[in-house]
Amino acid sequence: MIHRTPLVARLTAVAAALAAVGVSAQTANVTLFGIVDTNVQRYSASGAASVSRVGTDGLSSSRWGMRGTESLGGGLAASFWLEGAFSGDTGGIGSTNTNNQSSGSATGLFGRRATVSLSGGFGELRLGRDLTPAFMNLSDFNLYGTNGTGNAGAMFYPIFSSQTHVRASNGISYLTPGNLGGLFVHATYAFGENAGNNDGRYASARVGYRNGPLSVAAGTARATYANGNQTQTNVGASYNFGVAKLNALWGVNKKDAAGTAKAVENSAFHVGVGVPLGAFEVRAGYTDARVKGGDGARQLMGGVMYNLSKRTTLYLDASQVDNKGAGKTFGVSDGLKPVTAGGKSTGFEAGIRHTF
């Protein structure tokens, strides 16, 4: 018979507890992850005062989160993903939305994504707040994704207010498995959760093909609002030649007439190229936006990235938006819109992105 002193007994208990935690964590496969992206920016626009500032999200949106997967046996798995946004320049946290309308906007600890999933040979069934299928096309086939002064997002986003063109809350999503020879489908249905009406109801789908250097996809979405239903459609493609990657994107946004408000429609086309040069990558692109019955704009963007390591990147980019005719609707992303009719908007930023 082995006799243990109280101290030995306590140490044995602690060791057993730590071992149990280690086994549990390994089974759950929980990962802490994030990105910190901070930069220095300079913006100007025709007829407006210029501004210099420290900004955030030049290459990627600053974020932090936790995700994990548990094997349930028989090829079935359960997983979760909690992800929140924050500003690298101030530390402030991002926003979320409770009913897919402006009345439900709120500060959100995990406003970027909060989902729980079941996956297997059938694909993945996902519940919660997440990026919308139609928005994924904008991000995948935009030279700069949807971040930074150089990105074309401001030319593709609706010129009218929309709470769901990036993320939708209260969603049910389905994603096909990854063994379909490159074919994929992503569909989402989200509830507005307003008693007595369908305000905030959202439906979106994306279908595409991704295999080797080629990627092509189309997305569509419809949001139901009392002040006019909104639809979004886009098609994108990219091809990696090795020495350069080319991408192209087209999209159109429409808002139905409601009450005294008139119907609104805008469209945009974007083309871009990224050229890797060792640790560097040089990028350049062009975007043309048009407003039905109004004036559109043209955008030029360019920049360079330098990878200090696999997790740390320096970047420099610039962009200019030139409004057509008497227009002054469009400006560079996160920058200033012109006050002068037919004016220009310019932006410049230099920063650092670190992932963990």
C-alpha positions as CSV (number, residue, x, y, z in Angstrom):
1,M,0.0,0.0,0.0
2,I,1.3,3.4,-1.0
3,H,1.0,6.3,1.5
4,R,1.0,9.8,0.2
5,T,1.6,13.0,2.1
6,P,-1.0,15.8,1.7
7,L,1.5,17.7,-0.5
8,V,2.0,14.7,-2.8
9,A,-1.7,14.1,-3.0
10,R,-2.4,17.7,-4.0
11,L,0.3,17.7,-6.6
12,T,-1.0,14.4,-8.0
13,A,-4.5,16.0,-8.2
14,V,-3.2,19.1,-10.0
15,A,-1.3,17.0,-12.5
16,A,-4.4,14.8,-13.2
17,A,-6.5,18.0,-13.7
18,L,-3.9,19.5,-16.1
19,A,-3.8,16.2,-18.0
20,A,-7.6,16.2,-18.3
21,V,-7.6,19.8,-19.5
22,G,-4.9,18.9,-22.1
23,V,-6.9,15.9,-23.4
24,S,-10.1,18.0,-23.5
25,A,-8.4,20.9,-25.4
26,Q,-6.9,18.4,-27.8
27,T,-10.2,16.8,-28.5
28,A,-12.0,20.1,-28.9
29,N,-9.1,21.5,-31.1
30,V,-9.7,25.1,-30.0
31,T,-7.6,27.8,-31.7
32,L,-7.1,31.4,-30.7
33,F,-6.4,33.6,-33.8
34,G,-6.3,37.2,-35.0
35,I,-4.9,40.0,-37.1
36,V,-3.7,43.5,-36.1
37,D,-3.5,45.8,-39.1
38,T,-2.6,49.5,-38.4
39,N,-1.4,52.2,-40.8
40,V,-0.9,55.9,-41.5
41,Q,-3.3,57.5,-43.9
42,R,-3.7,60.7,-45.9
43,Y,-7.0,61.6,-47.6
44,S,-8.1,64.5,-49.8
45,A,-11.1,65.4,-52.0
46,S,-12.1,68.3,-54.3
47,G,-13.6,71.1,-52.2
48,A,-13.0,69.4,-48.9
49,A,-10.3,69.8,-46.3
50,S,-7.6,67.1,-46.3
51,V,-7.0,64.8,-43.3
52,S,-4.1,62.8,-42.0
53,R,-4.5,60.1,-39.4
54,V,-3.6,56.7,-38.0
55,G,-6.0,54.2,-39.4
56,T,-6.8,50.5,-39.4
57,D,-7.6,47.6,-41.7
58,G,-5.4,48.5,-44.7
59,L,-4.7,44.9,-45.9
60,S,-7.1,43.0,-43.7
61,S,-9.7,43.7,-41.1
62,S,-8.2,43.7,-37.6
63,R,-9.9,40.9,-35.6
64,W,-9.5,38.3,-32.9
65,G,-11.4,35.1,-32.3
66,M,-11.7,31.5,-31.2
67,R,-12.7,28.5,-33.3
68,G,-12.8,24.8,-32.6
69,T,-13.9,21.4,-34.0
70,E,-15.0,18.2,-32.3
71,S,-15.1,14.9,-34.1
72,L,-18.4,13.1,-33.4
73,G,-17.5,9.9,-35.2
74,G,-18.7,8.5,-38.5
75,G,-17.3,11.5,-40.4
76,L,-19.6,13.9,-38.5
77,A,-18.1,17.0,-36.7
78,A,-19.4,19.9,-34.7
79,S,-17.6,23.2,-34.7
80,F,-17.9,26.8,-33.5
81,W,-16.4,30.1,-34.7
82,L,-16.5,33.3,-32.7
83,E,-14.8,36.4,-34.2
84,G,-14.9,40.0,-33.3
85,A,-13.6,43.2,-35.0
86,F,-11.5,45.9,-33.4
87,S,-9.7,49.1,-34.5
88,G,-6.0,48.8,-34.4
89,D,-5.6,52.6,-34.0
90,T,-8.0,53.0,-31.0
91,G,-8.7,49.5,-29.7
92,G,-12.5,50.1,-30.1
93,I,-14.6,47.0,-30.9
94,G,-16.8,46.5,-33.9
95,S,-20.5,46.4,-34.5
96,T,-23.2,43.8,-35.1
97,N,-26.9,43.8,-35.9
98,T,-29.8,42.1,-34.2
99,N,-32.6,42.3,-36.8
100,N,-30.7,43.0,-40.1
101,Q,-32.0,46.6,-40.0
102,S,-30.5,49.9,-38.9
103,S,-32.8,49.8,-35.8
104,G,-31.0,46.7,-34.6
105,S,-27.4,48.0,-34.9
106,A,-25.3,47.5,-31.8
107,T,-21.8,47.0,-30.5
108,G,-20.7,43.4,-30.9
109,L,-18.1,41.4,-29.1
110,F,-18.3,38.8,-31.9
111,G,-19.9,40.9,-34.6
112,R,-17.8,39.5,-37.4
113,R,-18.9,36.0,-36.9
114,A,-20.7,33.9,-34.3
115,T,-21.7,30.5,-35.7
116,V,-22.1,26.8,-34.7
117,S,-22.0,24.1,-37.3
118,L,-22.5,20.4,-38.1
119,S,-20.5,19.0,-41.0
120,G,-19.9,15.7,-42.7
121,G,-20.1,14.1,-46.1
122,F,-23.3,16.1,-46.8
123,G,-21.4,19.4,-46.4
124,E,-21.9,21.9,-43.6
125,L,-25.0,23.3,-41.9
126,R,-24.2,26.6,-40.2
127,L,-26.3,28.7,-37.8
128,G,-25.6,32.3,-36.7
129,R,-24.1,35.6,-37.9
130,D,-21.7,35.3,-40.8
131,L,-20.5,36.8,-44.1
132,T,-23.1,36.7,-46.9
133,P,-22.5,34.5,-50.0
134,A,-22.9,37.5,-52.4
135,F,-20.4,39.5,-50.4
136,M,-17.8,36.7,-50.7
137,N,-17.7,37.3,-54.4
138,L,-16.9,40.9,-53.9
139,S,-14.0,40.0,-51.5
140,D,-12.6,37.0,-53.6
141,F,-12.4,38.8,-56.9
142,N,-11.5,42.3,-55.7
143,L,-7.8,43.1,-56.1
144,Y,-7.6,44.4,-52.5
145,G,-10.3,42.2,-51.1
146,T,-12.6,44.8,-49.4
147,N,-10.0,46.5,-47.3
148,G,-7.8,49.6,-47.7
149,T,-7.6,52.7,-49.7
150,G,-7.0,50.8,-52.9
151,N,-10.0,48.5,-52.7
152,A,-12.9,48.8,-55.1
153,G,-15.6,48.1,-52.4
154,A,-16.9,51.6,-52.3
155,M,-17.7,51.4,-56.0
156,F,-19.5,48.1,-55.6
157,Y,-21.4,48.6,-52.4
158,P,-24.9,49.9,-52.7
159,I,-25.2,53.7,-52.9
160,F,-28.3,53.2,-50.8
161,S,-28.3,52.0,-47.2
162,S,-28.1,48.2,-46.6
163,Q,-27.5,46.4,-43.4
164,T,-26.9,43.0,-44.9
165,H,-24.7,43.4,-47.9
166,V,-21.7,42.3,-45.9
167,R,-23.0,40.2,-43.0
168,A,-26.4,38.9,-41.9
169,S,-27.6,37.9,-38.4
170,N,-30.0,35.2,-37.5
171,G,-28.8,33.1,-40.5
172,I,-29.1,29.5,-41.6
173,S,-26.4,28.6,-44.1
174,Y,-25.5,25.5,-46.2
175,L,-22.1,24.9,-47.8
176,T,-21.3,21.9,-50.1
177,P,-18.5,19.5,-49.2
178,G,-15.1,20.0,-50.7
179,N,-15.0,16.8,-52.8
180,L,-17.1,17.9,-55.8
181,G,-14.3,18.4,-58.2
182,G,-14.0,22.2,-57.6
183,L,-17.7,22.9,-57.7
184,F,-19.1,24.7,-54.6
185,V,-22.4,26.2,-53.4
186,H,-23.0,28.5,-50.5
187,A,-26.6,29.5,-49.5
188,T,-28.0,31.6,-46.6
189,Y,-31.4,32.5,-45.4
190,A,-31.7,35.0,-42.5
191,F,-34.6,36.2,-40.4
192,G,-35.4,39.8,-39.6
193,E,-37.1,38.6,-36.4
194,N,-39.6,41.5,-36.4
195,A,-43.1,40.5,-35.3
196,G,-45.8,41.0,-37.9
197,N,-43.6,41.8,-40.9
198,N,-40.6,40.5,-43.0
199,D,-38.4,43.5,-42.5
200,G,-34.8,42.4,-42.5
201,R,-35.4,39.0,-44.1
202,Y,-32.4,38.1,-46.3
203,A,-31.7,35.4,-48.8
204,S,-28.5,34.8,-50.8
205,A,-26.7,32.1,-52.8
206,R,-23.4,31.7,-54.4
207,V,-22.3,29.0,-56.9
208,G,-18.8,28.6,-58.3
209,Y,-15.9,26.5,-59.5
210,R,-12.4,26.6,-58.0
211,N,-9.7,24.2,-59.2
212,G,-6.0,24.9,-59.6
213,P,-5.3,28.4,-61.0
214,L,-8.9,29.1,-62.1
215,S,-11.7,30.4,-59.9
216,V,-15.1,31.6,-61.1
217,A,-18.3,32.3,-59.2
218,A,-21.6,34.2,-59.3
219,G,-23.6,35.4,-56.3
220,T,-27.1,37.0,-55.8
221,A,-28.9,38.3,-52.7
222,R,-32.3,39.8,-51.8
223,A,-33.1,41.8,-48.7
224,T,-36.7,42.6,-47.8
225,Y,-37.3,46.1,-46.4
226,A,-40.4,48.2,-45.9
227,N,-38.8,51.1,-47.6
228,G,-37.9,49.2,-50.7
229,N,-36.5,45.7,-51.3
230,Q,-32.9,45.5,-52.3
231,T,-31.1,43.0,-54.6
232,Q,-27.4,42.4,-55.4
233,T,-25.9,40.3,-58.2
234,N,-22.2,39.8,-59.0
235,V,-20.0,37.6,-61.1
236,G,-16.2,37.2,-60.7
237,A,-13.3,35.3,-62.1
238,S,-9.5,35.0,-61.5
239,Y,-6.6,33.1,-63.0
240,N,-3.2,32.6,-61.5
241,F,-0.5,32.4,-64.3
242,G,2.3,32.1,-61.7
243,V,4.0,35.2,-62.9
244,A,0.8,37.2,-62.3
245,K,-2.7,36.8,-61.1
246,L,-5.6,38.4,-63.0
247,N,-9.0,39.0,-61.6
248,A,-12.2,40.6,-62.9
249,L,-15.5,41.4,-61.1
250,W,-18.9,42.8,-62.2
251,G,-21.8,43.7,-60.0
252,V,-25.2,45.5,-59.9
253,N,-27.3,46.7,-56.9
254,K,-31.0,47.6,-57.1
255,K,-33.5,49.1,-54.7
256,D,-37.2,49.0,-55.5
257,A,-39.3,52.1,-55.4
258,A,-41.4,52.4,-52.2
259,G,-43.7,55.2,-51.2
260,T,-42.4,58.5,-52.6
261,A,-38.9,57.1,-53.0
262,K,-37.7,56.2,-56.5
263,A,-36.0,53.1,-57.6
264,V,-32.2,53.2,-57.5
265,E,-29.6,51.2,-59.4
266,N,-25.9,51.2,-59.7
267,S,-23.3,48.9,-61.3
268,A,-19.6,48.5,-61.4
269,F,-16.8,46.6,-63.2
270,H,-13.3,46.0,-61.8
271,V,-10.2,44.4,-63.2
272,G,-6.9,44.0,-61.3
273,V,-3.5,42.3,-61.5
274,G,-1.0,41.2,-58.8
275,V,2.6,40.4,-59.6
276,P,4.7,38.5,-57.1
277,L,8.4,39.4,-57.1
278,G,10.1,37.4,-54.4
279,A,9.0,38.8,-51.0
280,F,7.3,41.7,-52.8
281,E,3.9,41.8,-54.6
282,V,3.0,44.7,-56.9
283,R,-0.7,45.4,-57.6
284,A,-2.6,47.6,-59.9
285,G,-6.3,47.9,-60.9
286,Y,-9.1,49.9,-62.5
287,T,-12.8,50.2,-61.6
288,D,-15.7,51.8,-63.4
289,A,-18.9,52.6,-61.6
290,R,-22.2,53.7,-63.1
291,V,-25.5,55.0,-61.6
292,K,-28.7,54.6,-63.6
293,G,-30.0,58.0,-64.5
294,G,-27.0,59.7,-62.8
295,D,-23.3,60.1,-62.9
296,G,-20.8,57.4,-62.0
297,A,-17.0,57.4,-61.4
298,R,-13.7,55.8,-62.4
299,Q,-11.0,54.5,-60.0
300,L,-7.3,53.8,-60.3
301,M,-5.5,51.9,-57.6
302,G,-2.0,50.6,-57.0
303,G,0.3,49.4,-54.3
304,V,3.1,47.1,-53.1
305,M,3.4,44.6,-50.3
306,Y,6.6,43.3,-48.6
307,N,6.5,40.1,-46.6
308,L,8.9,40.3,-43.7
309,S,7.8,36.8,-42.6
310,K,4.9,34.5,-43.1
311,R,2.9,36.5,-40.5
312,T,4.2,40.1,-40.9
313,T,3.7,42.3,-44.0
314,L,4.5,45.9,-44.8
315,Y,2.3,47.6,-47.4
316,L,1.9,50.8,-49.3
317,D,-1.1,51.7,-51.5
318,A,-2.8,54.6,-53.1
319,S,-6.1,55.3,-55.0
320,Q,-7.9,58.0,-56.9
321,V,-11.6,58.2,-57.7
322,D,-12.7,60.6,-60.4
323,N,-16.5,61.3,-60.4
324,K,-18.0,61.7,-63.9
325,G,-20.1,64.7,-65.0
326,A,-21.5,66.5,-62.1
327,G,-21.3,63.5,-59.8
328,K,-19.9,63.6,-56.3
329,T,-21.3,60.3,-54.9
330,F,-18.1,58.2,-54.9
331,G,-14.9,58.4,-53.0
332,V,-12.0,56.1,-52.0
333,S,-12.8,53.6,-49.3
334,D,-12.7,55.1,-45.8
335,G,-11.7,58.4,-47.3
336,L,-13.4,61.7,-48.2
337,K,-16.1,62.3,-50.9
338,P,-15.7,65.4,-53.1
339,V,-17.8,68.5,-52.3
340,T,-17.2,69.9,-55.8
341,A,-19.4,68.5,-58.6
342,G,-17.4,66.1,-60.8
343,G,-14.6,66.2,-58.2
344,K,-11.9,63.8,-57.3
345,S,-11.1,61.8,-54.1
346,T,-7.6,60.5,-53.3
347,G,-6.1,58.3,-50.6
348,F,-2.7,57.1,-49.5
349,E,-1.8,54.7,-46.7
350,A,1.3,52.8,-45.4
351,G,1.1,50.2,-42.7
352,I,1.9,46.9,-41.1
353,R,-0.2,43.7,-40.7
354,H,0.6,41.0,-38.2
355,T,-1.3,37.8,-37.9
356,F,-1.3,35.3,-35.0
